[in-house]
Structures are given as structure tokens and as C-alpha cells.
């Protein structure tokens, strides 16, 4: 039998062909925009990281320096050393996650005024980061809002530190602004995950005599493990790329210049485009490594919840018992063979 030849025109006019063309048509523009504004600039940034150049340097005058820019990132104290400040924001991120998880657990149950409190807590996340920076710039300024509140509580102004100048407290002050802004966002994400937990589980646990802490530990926590992992990853990566608060409030002065603030100065003030591009690539690799390590860590932490039939400890004990039974059977077989001889 002769095979029928493929007729492209007939296929193009058919329903299947029209569906394919419509899908391709809707995909072309988003993919084109994604390539032009994401992948192409990223590829150019990687290329620039191997050159010594400014924005205005002609293409034929760019000096190829190889890996020197990457080495300078680790040699210069103002570059790689600025990553140390990310530790302040990481501590703040952990505080905000614990606080958000605590508030979300309370608000997931019926509480009077819970919806109003959720809205008030989520509102700071809706405000622009630049506006928040200006708010807290005046909030922490000497003799202004925060100092006035502390004086009402009995503190003397002379005994209070300069919240934005004193290097022993200024980074903690900036970290507090991030905690204030993002706690509500994390809380809402946690509440959304907790609402998906079957209420019958709480009722069954209550009948078995489980208190609120035991319900949180054995029901809520394993059920929202995906959201916890997501929030921790977003918080840690956000800590590594903190920019708005130190840039707007202190402009990176008095030891508050984070990695992003220093990179911005090198790129736009010093016009060292190659070095700034290398700093971006290094930060990307650090975030990528941190994400992998966090995923591995949470797979270990939530290994009990990841098992559908039995917990990790029960499975481990069962396998150990099976091995012992196999060993006993082998010993008995050897003893029978020895007795037969």
C-alpha cells in the first residue's frame, strides 16, 4: 500500500494546524521579550565581566583582562568584604520568618479582628521600598521619632546611640526596616498554606489529647514544608542582595554599604563596568549555591513529612529489623548445613 503524502496546506487549514499556529503566535512575543530583556542582557553582562571598560568606551578600545575582574572581587575589601553585612540581614530574615510563622499559626485559628490584623501586617509590603527608606531615615534620625518615643519611656537622649552613624547598631537598624516590611508578606504566605490543611486533622488531634504545640509540630509544620522552604530561600537570597534600605537611608555610609550598594557605586560612580559585571556573576553563583544547600537541608529536615506511608525513623527501624532477620536466617542455614555434614 502506498503511504499518503503529507499535505501541509491541508494540515494548516485543519483544526490541529490552527491550534499549533495559535500557540506559536502567543508564544513568540513573550519569548522574544524574555530574550531581549533577560537572556541577551545577561549574556552581555557575562561578556563585559572579562573586559576593563566604561559605559562610554568604544568597542574597539575595550581591554580584555580575562579573569582579573573576578580575582579583584575577592581581593578588594570593599567588594567581597561587603558580603559580611549580609549576615545582619540573614539574622533579620530568620527573625522575620519565626515571627511570621508564629503570627500565622495564631491567625489560622478563629481570632477576633484577625482579618484587620492581617491587612495591617501586610500593608508595609505594598509600600515602595524607596518610600520606606525615607520614612525610616527620619524615624532613626537623631532627636526624631524613635528617640522621642524612647524619651517618653524614660531614656535620656544623651545616653542613646546615633542609630544611623554608630557602627555597632546602624546595620541592626537597617535590618529592622526589612523585618518590618517583609514579615507581613511571609505571614500571608504561611496563612494561605495553613488554610489548605484539613480541619478534621485538628479535631482528631484534639480528641487524642494533642495540645496546640503538638498540633503545630505534627500537623501544621509538615503540611506547609513547601512554603517554609520557599520563604527561607527567598529570605536568604534577599539578604544577599539587600539594596533599598542601605542605599536610601544611609547611602552606604558608616559601614552600611552592602554588596549591591558597593556594586552600584563601582558601576555608576567609578564607571568600572567590567568589575561590577563580575560582582554580579559572583553574587549569582553564591545565590545559586545557597539555594542548592537550602534544598538539601530541607529535604533532610522534612524527610519524615516526605514519606507518605511511614516516617523516616519508622522506615529506618523496619529496614534494620529486616536486615537482622536476614542475618538470623543465614546463620540458621549455615548451622543446618554444618549439622548435615
C-alpha positions as CSV (number, residue, x, y, z in Angstrom):
1,X,0.0,0.0,0.0
2,X,1.2,3.5,-0.9
3,X,1.7,5.8,2.1
4,X,-0.3,9.1,1.9
5,X,1.9,12.1,1.3
6,X,1.8,14.9,3.9
7,X,-0.2,17.9,2.7
8,X,1.0,21.0,4.6
9,X,-1.7,23.3,3.2
10,X,-4.4,20.9,4.2
11,X,-2.9,20.4,7.6
12,X,-2.5,24.2,8.1
13,X,-6.2,24.7,7.5
14,X,-7.2,21.9,9.8
15,X,-8.2,22.3,13.4
16,X,-4.9,20.8,14.7
17,X,-2.8,23.0,12.5
18,X,-4.7,26.1,13.6
19,X,-4.2,25.2,17.2
20,X,-0.4,24.9,16.6
21,X,-0.2,28.3,14.9
22,X,-2.2,30.0,17.6
23,X,0.0,28.5,20.3
24,X,3.2,29.6,18.4
25,X,1.7,33.1,17.8
26,X,1.0,33.6,21.5
27,X,4.5,32.3,22.5
28,X,6.6,34.3,20.1
29,X,6.1,37.7,21.7
30,X,6.7,36.7,25.3
31,X,9.7,34.6,24.4
32,X,11.1,37.4,22.3
33,X,10.7,39.9,25.1
34,X,12.2,37.4,27.6
35,X,15.2,37.0,25.3
36,X,15.7,40.8,24.6
37,X,15.3,41.9,28.2
38,X,16.6,39.0,30.2
39,X,18.9,36.5,28.4
40,X,20.6,38.8,26.0
41,X,21.5,41.4,28.7
42,X,22.7,38.6,31.0
43,X,24.9,37.2,28.2
44,X,26.3,40.7,27.6
45,X,27.0,41.2,31.3
46,X,29.0,38.0,31.4
47,X,30.9,39.2,28.3
48,X,31.6,42.6,30.0
49,X,33.0,40.9,33.1
50,X,36.1,39.9,31.1
51,X,36.8,43.5,30.0
52,X,38.2,46.6,31.5
53,X,35.8,49.3,30.2
54,X,33.5,52.1,30.9
55,X,30.0,52.8,29.6
56,X,31.4,55.2,27.0
57,X,34.4,53.1,26.0
58,X,34.2,52.3,22.2
59,X,34.1,48.6,21.4
60,X,37.5,48.6,19.7
61,X,39.1,50.2,22.8
62,X,37.8,47.7,25.4
63,X,40.7,46.0,27.1
64,X,40.3,42.2,27.6
65,X,41.6,41.3,31.1
66,X,40.4,37.7,31.4
67,X,39.7,36.6,35.0
68,X,41.3,39.7,36.6
69,X,37.9,41.3,37.4
70,X,36.8,38.1,39.2
71,X,40.1,38.0,41.1
72,X,39.6,41.7,42.1
73,X,36.2,40.8,43.5
74,X,37.8,38.6,46.1
75,X,40.9,40.8,46.6
76,X,39.2,44.1,47.3
77,X,37.8,44.6,50.8
78,X,35.0,46.9,49.6
79,X,33.7,44.2,47.2
80,X,33.7,40.7,48.7
81,X,34.0,42.1,52.2
82,X,30.6,43.8,51.8
83,X,29.0,40.3,51.8
84,X,29.7,40.2,55.6
85,X,26.9,42.7,56.1
86,X,24.5,40.1,54.6
87,X,24.9,38.2,57.9
88,X,22.9,41.0,59.6
89,X,20.1,40.7,57.1
90,X,20.2,36.9,57.3
91,X,19.7,37.1,61.1
92,X,16.8,39.6,60.5
93,X,15.3,37.2,57.9
94,X,15.3,34.3,60.3
95,X,13.7,36.6,63.0
96,X,11.0,37.7,60.5
97,X,10.3,34.1,59.4
98,X,9.9,32.9,63.0
99,X,7.7,35.9,63.8
100,X,5.6,35.4,60.7
101,X,5.2,31.7,61.4
102,X,4.1,32.4,64.9
103,X,1.5,35.1,63.9
104,X,0.3,32.9,61.0
105,X,-0.3,30.0,63.4
106,X,-2.4,32.1,65.7
107,X,-4.3,33.8,62.9
108,X,-5.0,30.5,61.1
109,X,-7.5,29.8,64.0
110,X,-10.5,31.9,64.7
111,X,-9.3,35.1,66.3
112,X,-11.3,38.4,66.8
113,X,-10.1,41.1,64.4
114,X,-7.9,38.6,62.6
115,X,-8.6,40.0,59.1
116,X,-7.9,43.5,60.2
117,X,-4.6,42.5,61.7
118,X,-3.7,40.6,58.5
119,X,-4.3,43.7,56.5
120,X,-2.2,45.9,58.8
121,X,0.7,43.4,58.8
122,X,0.6,43.0,55.0
123,X,0.3,46.8,54.3
124,X,4.1,47.6,54.7
125,X,4.9,45.1,51.8
126,X,2.7,47.2,49.5
127,X,4.7,50.4,50.1
128,X,7.5,51.3,47.8
129,X,11.0,50.4,49.1
130,X,12.1,54.0,48.4
131,X,9.2,55.4,50.5
132,X,10.0,53.1,53.3
133,X,13.6,54.2,53.2
134,X,12.7,57.8,53.6
135,X,10.2,57.0,56.4
136,X,12.9,55.2,58.4
137,X,15.6,57.8,57.6
138,X,13.6,60.3,59.6
139,X,12.4,57.7,62.1
140,X,16.0,56.9,63.1
141,X,17.4,60.5,62.8
142,X,18.9,61.9,66.0
143,X,16.1,63.5,68.1
144,X,13.3,62.5,65.8
145,X,10.6,59.8,66.2
146,X,12.4,56.8,67.7
147,X,14.4,58.9,70.1
148,X,11.3,60.8,71.2
149,X,9.5,57.5,71.9
150,X,12.4,56.3,73.9
151,X,12.5,59.5,75.9
152,X,8.8,59.0,76.7
153,X,9.9,55.7,78.1
154,X,12.4,57.3,80.4
155,X,15.6,57.2,78.4
156,X,17.9,60.2,78.2
157,X,18.8,61.5,74.7
158,X,22.5,61.8,75.7
159,X,22.6,58.1,76.5
160,X,21.1,57.0,73.2
161,X,23.3,56.0,70.3
162,X,23.2,57.5,66.8
163,X,21.1,54.8,65.2
164,X,22.4,55.5,61.7
165,X,26.0,56.6,62.5
166,X,27.1,54.3,65.3
167,X,28.6,51.2,63.5
168,X,27.6,49.0,66.5
169,X,23.9,49.5,65.8
170,X,23.4,51.1,62.4
171,X,23.2,47.8,60.5
172,X,20.8,46.4,63.0
173,X,18.6,49.5,62.5
174,X,18.6,48.9,58.7
175,X,17.8,45.2,59.3
176,X,14.8,46.1,61.4
177,X,13.3,48.0,58.5
178,X,13.5,44.9,56.3
179,X,11.9,42.8,59.1
180,X,9.1,45.4,59.4
181,X,8.5,45.4,55.7
182,X,8.6,41.6,54.8
183,X,7.1,40.0,57.9
184,X,3.5,40.5,56.7
185,X,4.3,39.0,53.3
186,X,5.7,35.8,54.8
187,X,2.8,35.7,57.3
188,X,0.2,35.8,54.5
189,X,2.0,33.0,52.6
190,X,2.1,30.9,55.7
191,X,-1.6,31.5,56.4
192,X,-2.5,30.6,52.8
193,X,-0.7,27.2,53.2
194,X,-2.2,26.6,56.6
195,X,-5.7,27.2,55.3
196,X,-5.3,24.2,53.0
197,X,-4.8,21.8,55.9
198,X,-7.9,19.6,56.5
199,X,-9.7,20.9,59.7
200,X,-10.6,17.3,60.5
201,X,-7.0,16.6,61.4
202,X,-7.1,19.3,64.2
203,X,-10.4,17.7,65.5
204,X,-8.9,14.2,65.5
205,X,-5.7,15.5,67.2
206,X,-7.8,17.3,69.9
207,X,-9.7,14.1,70.6
208,X,-6.4,12.3,71.1
209,X,-5.4,14.9,73.6
210,X,-2.9,16.8,71.5
211,X,-2.2,20.4,72.6
212,X,-1.7,23.4,70.2
213,X,2.1,22.9,70.2
214,X,1.7,19.2,69.2
215,X,-0.8,20.1,66.5
216,X,1.7,22.7,65.1
217,X,4.6,20.3,65.3
218,X,2.9,17.2,63.8
219,X,0.2,18.6,61.6
220,X,0.9,22.2,60.5
221,X,4.7,22.1,60.1
222,X,4.8,19.1,57.8
223,X,1.9,20.3,55.8
224,X,3.5,23.7,55.0
225,X,7.0,22.5,54.4
226,X,7.0,23.7,50.8
227,X,6.1,27.2,51.7
228,X,8.6,27.2,54.5
229,X,11.3,26.2,52.1
230,X,10.2,28.8,49.6
231,X,10.2,31.6,52.2
232,X,13.6,30.7,53.6
233,X,15.1,30.6,50.1
234,X,13.6,34.0,49.2
235,X,14.7,35.5,52.5
236,X,18.3,34.3,52.3
237,X,18.7,35.4,48.6
238,X,17.1,38.7,49.5
239,X,19.5,39.1,52.4
240,X,22.4,38.6,49.9
241,X,21.0,41.3,47.6
242,X,19.9,43.9,50.1
243,X,19.9,47.3,48.5
244,X,17.0,49.7,49.0
245,X,17.3,50.3,52.8
246,X,21.1,51.0,53.0
247,X,21.0,52.9,49.7
248,X,18.1,55.3,50.6
249,X,18.7,55.6,54.3
250,X,22.5,55.9,54.7
251,X,23.7,55.7,51.0
252,X,26.1,53.1,52.3
253,X,28.0,55.4,54.7
254,X,29.4,54.5,58.1
255,X,30.0,50.8,57.2
256,X,26.4,50.1,55.9
257,X,27.4,49.6,52.3
258,X,26.0,46.2,51.3
259,X,27.3,44.2,48.3
260,X,24.6,45.7,46.0
261,X,25.3,49.3,47.2
262,X,29.1,48.9,46.5
263,X,28.4,47.3,43.1
264,X,26.1,50.3,42.3
265,X,28.9,52.7,43.2
266,X,31.5,50.8,41.2
267,X,29.3,50.6,38.2
268,X,27.8,54.1,38.1
269,X,30.1,56.3,40.1
270,X,33.5,54.8,39.3
271,X,32.3,53.6,35.8
272,X,34.1,50.2,36.3
273,X,31.6,48.2,34.3
274,X,33.7,45.1,34.0
275,X,34.3,44.8,37.7
276,X,30.6,45.4,38.5
277,X,29.6,42.8,36.0
278,X,32.0,40.3,37.6
279,X,30.5,41.1,41.0
280,X,27.0,40.4,39.6
281,X,28.1,37.0,38.3
282,X,29.8,36.1,41.6
283,X,26.7,37.0,43.5
284,X,24.6,34.9,41.2
285,X,26.8,31.9,41.8
286,X,26.7,32.4,45.6
287,X,22.9,32.6,45.5
288,X,22.7,29.5,43.3
289,X,25.0,27.6,45.8
290,X,22.9,28.8,48.8
291,X,19.7,27.7,47.1
292,X,21.1,24.2,46.5
293,X,22.3,23.9,50.1
294,X,19.0,25.0,51.4
295,X,17.1,22.5,49.3
296,X,19.4,19.7,50.6
297,X,19.0,20.9,54.2
298,X,15.2,21.0,54.0
299,X,15.0,17.6,52.3
300,X,16.8,16.3,55.4
301,X,14.7,18.3,57.9
302,X,11.4,17.3,56.3
303,X,12.3,13.7,55.5
304,X,9.5,12.4,57.8
305,X,6.9,14.5,56.1
306,X,8.1,13.5,52.6
307,X,7.3,9.8,53.3
308,X,3.6,9.0,52.5
309,X,3.3,5.6,54.1
310,X,5.6,5.8,57.1
311,X,8.0,8.2,58.8
312,X,11.7,8.2,58.1
313,X,12.5,6.8,61.6
314,X,10.0,4.0,61.2
315,X,11.3,3.1,57.8
316,X,14.9,3.1,59.1
317,X,13.9,0.8,62.0
318,X,12.0,-1.5,59.7
319,X,14.9,-1.9,57.3
320,X,17.2,-2.5,60.3
321,X,14.9,-5.2,61.6
322,X,14.7,-6.8,58.1
323,X,18.5,-7.0,58.0
324,X,18.7,-8.6,61.4
325,X,16.1,-11.2,60.3
326,X,18.0,-12.0,57.1
327,X,21.2,-12.4,59.1
328,X,19.5,-14.8,61.5
329,X,18.1,-16.8,58.6
330,X,21.6,-17.1,57.1
331,X,23.1,-18.2,60.4
332,X,20.4,-20.9,60.8
333,X,21.1,-22.1,57.2
334,X,24.8,-22.4,58.0
335,X,24.1,-24.3,61.2
336,X,21.8,-26.7,59.3
337,X,24.5,-27.3,56.7
338,X,27.1,-27.9,59.4
339,X,24.8,-30.4,61.2
340,X,24.1,-32.3,57.9
341,X,27.8,-32.8,57.3
